[in-house]
Amino acid sequence: MRQPTHRIERLAFGEGTPYETRLAPAAEAGRRVIRSEVAAAVRGAMRDVVETGTARRAAGALRGRDGRPLAIGGKTGTGDNRFEVFAPGGRLVESRAVSRTATFVFTIGDRLYGVVTAHVAGPAAERYAFTSSLPVQLFRTLAPELAAPLLAKP
């Protein structure tokens, strides 16, 4: 569901005067952008990545107010981004690192989502060999501190 964007929750003008005016956004319903069956399949696949796949470290990283683990879904990815030059016949004649990236895209329940990315640009990338396990571990380490204020809201 695409939810409406609200940047300002409320404006109040002339408080305590006869001209007092309060403005608030009108309640808008979300708009479906993909079929619910497709969304459920993707959500299940993302939860599998955390429960049994490449993001297993993220499993159990967060708990709800009742103490039970929150459903976390994710997708990992790693890139060794290179510039390569080939000679006639397909022989590799040059290969140099352009950058190295590793990413963990995550969802927490049905309300929160985010991305953790590790990135090294330029020739220095040649010296790094990290995988998507790095941003997954960063998520696991930082999630409780970052999410605590968000998860406390109803």
VOGU-869666 format. One record per residue: x, y, z of N, C-alpha, C, O, CB in turn; residue in three letters. Coordinates in pm, whole numbers, plus 50000, padded with zeros to 5 digits. Glycine has a CB too. Layout:
BEGIN
XYZXYZXYZXYZXYZALA...
***
This chain:
BEGIN
500854988250000500005000050000500895012450000501835013450079499035000050123MET500605021449914501305034249916500515043450008499345046449982501455040449771ARG501165047750114500505056450211500775071050175501825074150119500995053350354GLN499855079850206500075094050174501225099650256501485095350368498785102150200PRO501915109350199503025115950266502495127950345501735135950292504095120450165THR502905128950468502555140450552503835145850613504525138750686501505136550663HIS504135158050585505345164150640505015172350766505855173650855506025173050535ARG503825177650772503435185950886502215179550950501225176850882503125200750842ILE502295177151080501175170851148500055180651181498875177251172501655164251275GLU500435193151219499405202751260499975216751257501145218751290498865199351402ARG499185226351218499555240451224498515247651309497315245051295499655246851082LEU498955256551394498035264251478498395279051464499545282951480498095259651628ALA497375287151435497565301551419496635308951513495485304951533497315305851272PHE497125319651570496305328451653495705321451773494545323951808495205334351570GLY496465312751836495925305251951495475314952060496155324752090496995295252007GLU494325311952119493795320152227493145333052181492795341352264494885323352323GLY492965334952051492315346951998491025342751926490815330851902493275354851901THR490175352451891488965348851814489285343451674488425337651608488045361151802PRO490505345451630490905341151496491675327951497492305324251397491755351951430TYR491625321151609492385308651621492005299051508490825296551482492125302051759GLU493015293851443492815284451332493755272751348494945274551376493045291351194THR493225260651332494035248551339493875240951207492765238751159493625239551461ARG495005237151151495005229651026495665216151049496705215251115495735237450914LEU495065205750995495615192251005495325185150873494335188350806495005184251127ALA496165175650835495915168650708494625160550715494265154950819497095159450674PRO493955160150603492745151950593493145137250596494195133450546491935155250464ALA492295129250655492575114850658492485109350516491475110850449491595107350753ALA493555103150473493585097150339493865082350353494655078050437494655104050249GLU493215074750271493455060250272494645057150182494915064450087492195052450225ALA495345046450214496425041950129495875036749997494695033549986497245031050198GLY496735036149897496345031449764497145018949731498375018949741496565042449656ARG496445008249692497114995749659497904997449530497355002049429496094984149646ARG499204993649532500034994849413500424981249355500804980349238501295002749447VAL500324970549435500484956949382499444948049450498944951249558501944951449407ILE499124936949386498114927949440498564922549576499754920249598497824916349342ARG497614920449666497934915749801498604901949798499434899049885496674915249886SER498244893549701498874880249692500364881349659501184873749711498154871549586GLU500704890849573502114892949536502874898349658503974893849687502234902749415VAL502284907949726502924913649845503154902949951504204902750014502064925049903ALA502184894049971502334883350070503454873750030504214869250116501014875550087ALA503564870649902504634861649855506004868049875506944861349919504434858149706ALA506134880849843507404887849861507754888850009508894886550048507354902049798VAL506764892050092506994892950238507494879450291508424879050372505694897150312ARG506884868550246507324855250289508734852050244509514846450320506374844650236GLY509074855650120510424853150069511454861250148512544856250178510514856749920ALA511104873650181512034882050257512214876750399513314877350454511534896550262MET511164871550458511294865650593512144853050588512884850250682509894862550653ARG512034845350479512874833450464514354837050458515194829650509512484825750338ASP514694848450396516094852850388516654854750529517814851650555516214865950305VAL515804860050619516244862350757516194849450839517104846950919515384873150824VAL515174841550822515034829550905515964818250864516464811050951513604824550899GLU516224816550733517034805150690518074808450586518804799550541516134794450637THR518184821050544519074824550434520274832850473520834831250581518314831750331GLY520654841750384521894849350399521844860050508522874865950540522234855850270THR520684862650565520574872850671520174866450804519534872950887519534883550632ALA520544853950826520164847050951520594854551076519934853451180520774833150953ARG521684862251069522114869851187521074879851235521064883551352523404877151156ARG520214884251146519194894251183518024887951258517254895051323518684901351058ALA517864874851249516744868051315516794870551466517834868851529516754852851285ALA515664874551522515584876751666516244889451715516384891251836516174865351736GLY516654898251625517364910551666516464920151741516944928251819517944917551544ALA515154919351717514224928651781513074921251845512614910951794513704938751680LEU512614926451957511484920552027510424931252047510724943052067511914914452163ARG509184926852041508064935952063507874938852210508624933852295506784930152005GLY506874946852241506594950352381506234938152464506424938052586505454960552389ARG505714927752397505344915552469506524905952485506384895252543504204908452395ASP507714909952434508904901752449509114891552338510174885152331508844894652577GLY508134889952250508284880352140509094886552027509034898652005506904875852088ARG509854878251955510644883551841509724889551735508664884051705511524872351779PRO510144900751679509384907151572509734900551439510854895651420509674922351567LEU508784900351349509014894951216509914904451139509574916051117507664892651140ALA511054899351098512004907351020512184900350886512384888250879513384908951095ILE512104908150780512364903050646513524910550586513854921550631511114904250556GLY514164904850485515274911950425515714906250292515274895550249516424911950518GLY516594913750229517244909550106518664914550114518914926150145516504915049979LYS519614905650085521024909350089521584910149948521024904649854521824899150173THR522694917149936523364918049807524784923149825525044931649910522594927049711GLY525684917949743527084922049747527534925149606527154918249512527984910949810THR528334935649590528844939149458530324941849461530804950349536528124951149405GLY531064934549377532464937449351532464944049214532574937349112533394924249357ASP532334957149213532114964549089533454967749025534274974949082531304977549116ASN533664962448904534964963048838534844969048698533794968048634535594949248831ARG535924975148654536074979548516536994969348449538124967448492536644994348505PHE536494962948345537274952448279537424955448131536504960348065536604938648299GLU538624952348079538924954147937539274940547881540074933147938540084964547915VAL538664937247768538884924347703539554926347568539244935747495537564916747687PHE540474917347536541144917247406540274909447307539334902647348542564911047416ALA540584910547181539854902247083539934887547124540974882847170540434904246940PRO538854880547108538804866547149538324864747292538184853447338540154860247133GLY538074875847364537534875047499538534873947611538154871547726536654863647506GLY539824875647581540854874747686540824887447771540864898547718542274872547623ARG540764885747902540764897047996542164903048002543124895948032540294892648138LEU542284916047972543604922447974543744932548088544854936048126543864929447841VAL542614937148142542674946448255541434944848341540334943248289542804961048206GLU541634945248472540524944748566540904952948687541904950048754540174930048606SER540114963248716540404971548833539104974348908538034975648849541094984848793ARG539244975049038538074977549123537604991949105538405001249103538404974849271ALA536294993449093535675006649089535065009549226535155020749276534595007348976VAL534434999349285533865000649419533484986949471533444977149396532635010049418SER533214986449600532714974149663531524978249748531594987949823533824966849750ARG530434970749735529234973749813528654960949871528784950149815528194980949726THR528014962549983527234951750044526034958350109526164968550178528084943350148ALA524854952650087523624959050131522684949150197522624937450159522924965550013THR521954953950297520874946450360519654955650362519644965750431521264941750506PHE518634952050284517354959050283516444951150377516354938950366516744960150136VAL515774957950470514994950650570513624956450593513364968150564515744950250700PHE512744947950645511434952150693511304947150837511804936550872510284946650602THR510614955050917510324951051055508804951651068508214962451066511044960551163ILE508194940051080506734939451082506184945250953506754943350846506164947051203GLY505064952150964504444958250847504604973450845504044980050758502974954750843ASP505354979050940505424993650952506764999750917506815011050867505074997451088ARG507854992650944509174998750933510024991750827509884979750804509894998451068LEU510874999450763511794993750665513035002550660513025013850709511124992550525TYR514084997350599515305005250587516364997850508516144986750459515835008850723GLY517515004150496518634998850421519915001750498520115012950547518695004750277VAL520794991750508522144993550562523094989850449523024978850395522394984750693VAL524004999050415524934996550305526344999750349526605009950412524575004950182THR527274990650316528704993150331529244995750191528934988350098529454980950400ALA530035006350176530495010350043531925015550052532245023750137529565021049982HIS532775010749962534135015949949534295019749802534105011449714535235005349994VAL534645032349776534775037149639536225037649595537125039249677534135050949625ALA536435036249467537745038249407538705026649426538295015749465538365050449462GLY539985029149398540995018549403541125011749539541535000149546542335024249364PRO540765018649645540845012549779539945000349790540184991649873540455022849887ALA538894999549707537964988249711538674975049685538214964549729536854990349609ALA539784975549614540554963349583540994956049710541164943849709541784966949498GLU541184963449818541694957649943540604951950033540914946850141542474968050019ARG539344952749993538234948250077537554936050016537434934749894537224959550097TYR537104927150103536424915050057535164912250140534734900750148537374903050065ALA534564922550200533384920350283532194915950197532144918450077533024933050361PHE531244909350263530024904850197528834911450267529004919950354529894889250199THR527644907450229526434913050289526294909450436525434914950505525214908450213SER527114900250485527054897150628527474909250712527074910350828527954885150661SER528274918350656528684930450729527484939550759527274942850876529744938150649LEU526694943850660525534952150696524484944750777523764951050855524894957550571PRO524384931450762523434923950845523884924650991523054926551079523334909150797VAL525194923051016525694923951154525524938051209525194939751326527174919751161GLN525744948151126525514961951170524054963951208523754970251310525924972051060LEU523144958651127521714959451160521444952951295520794958851380520864952651051PHE521954940851315521714933551440522234941351559521584941851664522374919651435ARG523394947551544524014954951654523274968051683523064971551799525464957951622THR522884975051578522284988351595520764988351608520204997751665522674996951481LEU520094978351558518634978251553517954981051687517044989351691518164965051502ALA518354974751796517654977451921517724992151964516744997652015518224968752031PRO518874998451944519015012551983518235021751889517575031151935520485016651984GLU518295019051761517635027651664516125025651662515365035251642518195025251527LEU515685013551682514255010551668513465012851796512235014251789514074996351623ALA514105013351912513375014352038512365025652038511215023352075514345016352151ALA512735037951998511715048552000510605046151898509455049851923512375062151974PRO510905040051786509885037651683508935026451723507735027251697510545034251551LEU509465016051785508645004651822507745007851941506735001051963509524992651853LEU508085017952017507275021652133505965028352092504995028452168508065030952225ALA505945034051969504735040651922503705030451878504065020351816505055050251807LYS502425032851909501385023351862501245023751711500425016451655500025026451927PRO
***
